[in-house]
Every structure is written in structure tokens, then in C-alpha cells.
Amino acid sequence: MNLAQYVNTFGQAMLMRYGERVHKVAIDAGFTCPNRDGSIGRGGCTFCNNVSFSPNGRKPALIADQIESGRQVIRKRTGAKKYIAYFQAYTNTYADVRELARLYDEALKQPDVIGLDIGTRPDCVPDEVLDLLVDYQQRGFEVWLELGLQSAHDETLAHVNRGHGFAEYEQAVLKARGRGINVCTHLILGLPGESTEHHISSLERVLELGIDGLKFHPLHVVRGTRLANEWRQGEYLPLSMAGYVSDVVELIRRTPEEIVFHRLTGTASPDVLLAPQWCSKKWQVLNAITAALAGQVKRAGLLEDTNARPILHTSSSMACVPV
């Protein structure tokens, strides 16, 4: 089974656009976060130990060296020869725009890097940063702005100490899409107090504003976080793998087919992951999602033409706001 048969994956979207494989290379440019340094708050989100989300940890090498390391791994694994520099760790727009341009330019100097994916917070994308991204896009680079919303529910965001609400996200999306920038929204499933209904509601609110991409992630309990303390004290119970797979499939079903899925699950390093243990089994989770999607298609009687990509998404009530 191939996930791209059932989902508009980022890899498949890039293959269709460029005629060859294009992969992201994760970069840690040494940024911090306004929710950690006191500008908005201290300590960060209750679930945040960013080492668990960045293969480069917090000892970033030169950007060119990081790209070379990623390039070597990806070429062996898939043979891809084109890359997008994914500025991943912490808040990658949290600096003076001249410093941002210097860092982004350093990545784009690599002849096989064709674009940028900038991960950041919704409250850290001022106009001058958006204008910088527009400039790159107008120069022919692939550009994605990845906004970490996590949940559309302000009560949840306050509980996990995000330091922003849905209003900041709404403003960032409207300004970015008004400039024609591709927006990918990051949602976490399994946040404290949230259920399937919360996940669906978050998706609906995001789709109503209009986006170009989605990224789903199960909530990890990792060492060195306040969430870890809540988990140890029995105050937080992680999602089961079956529950996560079921919710992801439901969200895919409700998403218009033109939306690009950048990721459907995520893992944490074994040395920091506490729970749930199934989060360490990326391919097992992806295979379960693919199997569940295939089962839906089979039940719907859509596999008569095995060469056709089945359409599982609904779009009539959730059409994206045009750019």
C-alpha cells in the first residue's frame, strides 16, 4: 500500500510540480522562542523539549554543513537531488529581518536547494518577514510558512502555555495568504483535555480561513517538560495508537483534496521519549493510517481502477478561502 494513493502528500506534490523527488532538510539555525526568553513567557510550552523535534539538537553546525549531512542521508535513502531547507527548531522568524535574510540566503546558496520551509509561531510573523518570504517566492523559490497552531481552542492553548490564541493565528494566515505565501498549519492531536471533537473543530476552523498544507503530530511526553510531570502524576493520559490513527483518518476524510499533507505523524528520540511508546514507531503508525484509508476506499467500492488515485476528501462545506 502506498500512502500517496489516498493522501495528497508533500512528496507527491513536489514530484508532480518539479518532475523529480524533492525532500526537506531539517536545519537548526540557533533560534530561541519568545515563550522561553521572557518576551512573552518563560519555560515554553508544557510539552516542549525541542531536542525531541530536531535531529540537530541545540548545538547547531553551520547551515551548509547541516544541509550536506542531510543531503548524504536523503540521497542514500531515496536518491533525491533537490532539497528544501526546513528551518525547524524553535521560532525561525524570531530575529531582525536582516539576520533572517542572511540565514535564509545561506541555505539558498546551495545549488540543489530550491526553497524554504520556515517553521514559526503565529505571533512572530511581522509584515517585514512576510515581505521577505514574498521576495524569495517571486525569485522562483518554493516557499512555505509553517505555523504552529497546535489547537484552535484558546482554553487548550492557555493550558499548555502557548502564549498566543487563535486570533494571532487568524491574523497571520490572512496576512500571509493575502501575499500569496503558501501556509502549512501544524496541529497536535492528543493535547490535554481534547477529544476527537476538538480535533475536528480545530481542523474546521483552520480550513475556513484557508490554508495550503497541514501537518499532524501526536502529543509526545518527553523528558524535561512540565507535561512529563503531569503524566507521572496521572494527570495526563496520552492517546492510544488506535485513537490517533482513527482521528487522523477522520481528519483526512474531512480535508479538501488540494490540501498538501506535510506529515501525518512524528517521532521523538528514544533517549527523551517517555510516552506513548508507539510514537517511536513511525512506519508502524503510517502503515496503520494507510491501511485504514485503504479500508475506507474498499468499503466505498472505489478500487475498481487500481491505477486511479481514490478521493477520500470532502470539500463542499470547507472550501479554502481563495488567495
C-alpha positions as CSV (number, residue, x, y, z in Angstrom):
1,M,0.0,0.0,0.0
2,N,1.2,3.5,-0.9
3,L,0.0,6.4,1.3
4,A,0.1,8.7,-1.7
5,Q,-2.7,6.7,-3.3
6,Y,-5.0,8.1,-0.6
7,V,-3.5,11.3,0.6
8,N,-2.0,14.4,-1.2
9,T,1.4,14.0,0.4
10,F,4.1,16.7,0.3
11,G,6.5,14.3,-1.5
12,Q,3.9,13.6,-4.2
13,A,3.0,17.2,-4.6
14,M,6.7,18.2,-5.2
15,L,7.1,15.3,-7.6
16,M,4.2,16.5,-9.6
17,R,5.4,20.1,-9.6
18,Y,9.1,19.5,-10.3
19,G,9.2,16.2,-12.1
20,E,11.6,14.7,-9.5
21,R,11.9,13.9,-5.9
22,V,12.3,16.9,-3.6
23,H,13.0,16.4,0.2
24,K,13.2,18.7,3.1
25,V,16.4,19.0,5.0
26,A,15.9,20.0,8.7
27,I,18.0,22.9,9.9
28,D,18.6,24.3,13.4
29,A,19.7,27.9,12.9
30,G,20.1,28.6,16.6
31,F,16.9,30.5,17.2
32,T,15.1,30.7,20.6
33,C,11.5,31.4,21.3
34,P,9.6,34.4,22.8
35,N,7.8,32.0,25.1
36,R,11.1,30.9,26.6
37,D,13.2,34.1,26.8
38,G,10.7,36.2,28.7
39,S,9.4,38.3,25.8
40,I,6.0,36.5,26.1
41,G,6.7,33.9,28.8
42,R,9.3,31.6,30.3
43,G,9.7,27.9,30.2
44,G,8.0,27.5,26.9
45,C,5.0,25.2,26.1
46,T,4.3,22.5,28.7
47,F,5.2,19.8,26.1
48,C,8.3,21.5,24.7
49,N,11.7,19.9,24.9
50,N,12.7,21.0,21.4
51,V,15.6,18.5,21.2
52,S,13.0,15.8,20.6
53,F,11.8,17.5,17.4
54,S,15.2,18.5,16.0
55,P,17.8,15.9,14.8
56,N,20.4,18.6,15.3
57,G,19.7,19.2,18.9
58,R,20.8,22.5,20.3
59,K,24.4,22.5,19.0
60,P,23.8,23.7,15.5
61,A,26.5,23.3,13.0
62,L,27.0,25.7,10.0
63,I,23.9,25.7,7.8
64,A,25.9,24.5,4.8
65,D,27.2,21.6,6.9
66,Q,23.7,20.6,8.1
67,I,22.5,20.6,4.5
68,E,25.4,18.4,3.5
69,S,24.7,15.9,6.3
70,G,21.0,15.8,5.3
71,R,21.8,15.5,1.7
72,Q,24.0,12.5,2.2
73,V,21.3,10.7,4.2
74,I,18.5,11.5,1.8
75,R,20.4,10.6,-1.4
76,K,21.2,7.1,0.1
77,R,17.6,6.6,1.1
78,T,15.7,7.9,-1.8
79,G,18.0,9.2,-4.5
80,A,16.6,12.7,-4.3
81,K,18.8,15.5,-5.6
82,K,16.7,18.6,-4.9
83,Y,16.0,19.9,-1.4
84,I,14.0,22.4,0.6
85,A,15.7,24.0,3.6
86,Y,13.4,23.3,6.5
87,F,14.1,25.8,9.3
88,Q,12.6,23.7,12.1
89,A,13.9,24.2,15.6
90,Y,12.2,26.8,17.8
91,T,10.9,30.0,16.2
92,N,12.6,30.6,12.9
93,T,11.3,34.2,12.3
94,Y,12.3,35.4,15.7
95,A,15.1,37.8,14.7
96,D,15.8,41.0,12.9
97,V,14.7,40.6,9.3
98,R,18.3,41.3,8.1
99,E,19.6,38.4,10.2
100,L,16.8,36.2,8.8
101,A,17.7,37.1,5.3
102,R,21.4,36.2,6.0
103,L,20.4,32.8,7.3
104,Y,17.9,32.0,4.6
105,D,20.3,33.2,1.9
106,E,23.0,30.9,3.3
107,A,20.7,27.9,2.8
108,L,19.6,29.0,-0.7
109,K,23.3,29.4,-1.8
110,Q,23.4,25.6,-2.1
111,P,22.7,24.9,-5.8
112,D,20.4,21.9,-5.1
113,V,18.3,23.8,-2.5
114,I,15.2,25.1,-4.3
115,G,13.2,26.6,-1.5
116,L,12.4,27.3,2.2
117,D,10.0,25.9,4.7
118,I,10.0,28.3,7.7
119,G,8.6,26.9,11.0
120,T,7.4,29.6,13.4
121,R,4.7,30.8,15.8
122,P,1.6,32.7,14.6
123,D,2.6,35.7,16.8
124,C,6.1,36.0,15.2
125,V,5.4,36.9,11.6
126,P,5.5,40.7,11.2
127,D,4.9,42.3,7.8
128,E,8.6,42.7,7.0
129,V,9.2,38.9,7.4
130,L,6.2,38.1,5.2
131,D,7.6,40.6,2.6
132,L,10.9,38.8,2.7
133,L,9.3,35.5,2.0
134,V,7.3,37.0,-0.8
135,D,10.6,38.2,-2.3
136,Y,12.0,34.7,-2.3
137,Q,8.8,33.4,-3.8
138,Q,9.0,36.0,-6.6
139,R,12.5,34.9,-7.3
140,G,11.3,31.4,-8.1
141,F,12.0,29.6,-4.9
142,E,9.5,27.2,-3.3
143,V,8.4,28.9,-0.1
144,W,6.2,27.6,2.8
145,L,5.3,29.3,6.0
146,E,4.7,26.7,8.7
147,L,2.6,28.0,11.5
148,G,2.5,26.0,14.8
149,L,-1.1,26.5,15.9
150,Q,-1.5,23.1,17.7
151,S,-5.1,23.7,18.6
152,A,-7.8,26.2,17.6
153,H,-9.1,26.2,21.2
154,D,-7.9,29.1,23.4
155,E,-8.5,27.1,26.6
156,T,-6.2,24.4,25.4
157,L,-3.6,26.9,24.2
158,A,-3.7,28.6,27.6
159,H,-3.4,25.2,29.4
160,V,-0.2,24.2,27.5
161,N,1.2,27.7,27.9
162,R,1.4,28.5,24.2
163,G,1.4,32.3,24.8
164,H,-0.9,33.1,22.0
165,G,-4.5,32.4,21.0
166,F,-6.4,31.6,17.8
167,A,-6.7,35.3,17.0
168,E,-3.0,35.6,16.4
169,Y,-3.1,32.6,14.1
170,E,-6.0,34.1,12.1
171,Q,-4.3,37.3,11.6
172,A,-1.0,35.6,10.5
173,V,-2.9,33.4,8.0
174,L,-4.9,36.2,6.4
175,K,-1.8,38.4,6.0
176,A,0.3,35.5,4.6
177,R,-2.3,34.3,2.2
178,G,-3.1,37.9,1.2
179,R,0.5,38.0,-0.1
180,G,0.2,34.6,-1.9
181,I,2.5,32.7,0.6
182,N,1.9,29.0,1.0
183,V,0.7,28.3,4.6
184,C,1.1,24.9,6.3
185,T,-0.6,24.6,9.7
186,H,0.7,22.3,12.4
187,L,-1.9,20.6,14.7
188,I,-1.2,18.4,17.6
189,L,-3.6,15.6,18.4
190,G,-4.0,14.4,22.0
191,L,-3.5,17.7,23.8
192,P,-4.7,17.7,27.5
193,G,-8.5,17.8,27.7
194,E,-9.0,17.4,24.0
195,S,-11.1,14.8,22.2
196,T,-11.9,13.8,18.7
197,E,-14.5,16.6,18.6
198,H,-11.8,19.1,19.5
199,H,-9.6,17.8,16.7
200,I,-12.4,18.1,14.2
201,S,-13.3,21.6,15.4
202,S,-9.7,22.8,15.1
203,L,-9.5,21.4,11.5
204,E,-12.7,23.1,10.5
205,R,-11.6,26.5,11.9
206,V,-8.3,26.2,10.1
207,L,-9.9,25.2,6.8
208,E,-12.4,28.0,7.0
209,L,-9.6,30.5,7.0
210,G,-7.9,28.9,4.0
211,I,-4.5,27.1,4.0
212,D,-2.4,25.1,1.6
213,G,-0.9,22.4,3.8
214,L,-1.4,20.5,7.0
215,K,0.9,18.7,9.5
216,F,-0.4,16.4,12.2
217,H,1.6,15.3,15.2
218,P,0.7,13.1,18.2
219,L,1.5,14.7,21.5
220,H,4.7,13.2,22.9
221,V,5.6,13.1,26.6
222,V,9.3,13.8,26.7
223,R,11.8,14.3,29.5
224,G,12.4,17.7,30.9
225,T,8.9,19.1,30.4
226,R,6.0,20.1,32.6
227,L,3.9,17.7,30.6
228,A,6.1,14.9,31.8
229,N,5.4,15.8,35.4
230,E,1.6,15.8,34.7
231,W,2.0,12.4,33.1
232,R,3.9,10.9,36.0
233,Q,1.3,12.2,38.4
234,G,-1.5,10.6,36.4
235,E,-2.9,14.0,35.3
236,Y,-2.4,13.3,31.6
237,L,-3.2,10.2,29.6
238,P,-1.8,10.0,26.1
239,L,-3.8,8.9,23.1
240,S,-3.6,5.3,22.1
241,M,-2.2,4.5,18.7
242,A,-5.6,3.2,17.6
243,G,-7.2,6.5,18.7
244,Y,-4.6,8.6,16.9
245,V,-4.9,6.6,13.7
246,S,-8.7,6.8,13.8
247,D,-8.7,10.6,14.3
248,V,-6.1,11.2,11.6
249,V,-8.1,9.2,9.1
250,E,-11.2,11.2,10.0
251,L,-9.4,14.5,9.6
252,I,-8.1,13.4,6.2
253,R,-11.6,12.5,5.2
254,R,-12.8,16.0,6.0
255,T,-10.0,17.8,4.2
256,P,-10.3,19.1,0.6
257,E,-8.1,17.0,-1.7
258,E,-6.0,20.0,-2.8
259,I,-4.5,20.5,0.7
260,V,-1.0,19.1,0.9
261,F,-0.2,16.9,3.9
262,H,3.4,17.6,5.0
263,R,3.3,15.0,7.8
264,L,0.8,12.6,9.4
265,T,2.8,11.5,12.4
266,G,6.0,12.3,14.2
267,T,8.6,10.6,16.4
268,A,10.8,11.6,19.3
269,S,14.3,10.5,20.1
270,P,14.3,7.3,22.3
271,D,16.5,9.0,24.9
272,V,13.9,11.6,25.7
273,L,10.6,9.9,24.8
274,L,8.6,8.8,27.9
275,A,5.1,8.1,26.4
276,P,3.3,6.9,24.4
277,Q,5.8,4.3,23.3
278,W,4.1,3.8,19.9
279,C,5.3,7.3,19.0
280,S,8.7,5.7,18.4
281,K,7.3,3.5,15.6
282,K,6.8,6.0,12.8
283,W,6.4,3.4,10.0
284,Q,4.0,1.3,12.0
285,V,1.8,4.3,12.5
286,L,2.0,5.4,8.9
287,N,1.2,1.8,7.7
288,A,-1.8,1.7,10.1
289,I,-3.1,5.0,8.7
290,T,-2.6,3.8,5.1
291,A,-4.4,0.5,5.9
292,A,-7.3,2.4,7.4
293,L,-7.6,4.7,4.4
294,A,-7.4,1.7,2.1
295,G,-10.2,0.0,4.1
296,Q,-12.4,3.0,3.7
297,V,-11.8,3.0,0.0
298,K,-12.6,-0.7,-0.3
299,R,-15.8,-0.3,1.6
300,A,-16.8,2.6,-0.6
301,G,-16.2,0.4,-3.7
302,L,-13.6,2.8,-5.1
303,L,-10.8,0.4,-6.0
304,E,-12.2,-0.9,-9.3
305,D,-9.5,1.1,-11.2
306,T,-6.3,0.3,-9.2
307,N,-4.4,2.9,-11.2
308,A,-6.6,5.7,-10.2
309,R,-5.9,7.7,-7.0
310,P,-9.0,7.4,-4.8
311,I,-10.6,10.6,-3.5
312,L,-11.4,10.3,0.2
313,H,-11.7,14.0,1.0
314,T,-14.8,16.1,1.3
315,S,-14.7,19.7,0.0
316,S,-18.1,21.2,-0.4
317,S,-18.5,22.7,3.0
318,M,-14.9,23.5,3.7
319,A,-13.6,25.1,0.6
320,C,-10.4,27.2,1.1
321,V,-10.6,31.0,1.0
322,P,-9.0,32.0,-2.3
323,V,-5.8,33.9,-2.2
